[in-house]
Amino acid sequence: MSRSRRAFRLPADADPARVSADLKDGVLTLLVGRAAPEVATARKVPIGKG
């Protein structure tokens, strides 16, 4: 069996903890989970009198 090596750049929103690979019948399948988008939250900012 021969060995090979290949490197891939992951997208900026990829979650490194959710990357997996499977090799079956000579086909390599990569699954890359993406991080949930940050949700903007509204907040009240008090305005002082003065």
Secondary structure, DSSP 8 states (H G I E B T S, - for coil): -----------TTEEEEEEEEEEETTEEEEEEEE----------------
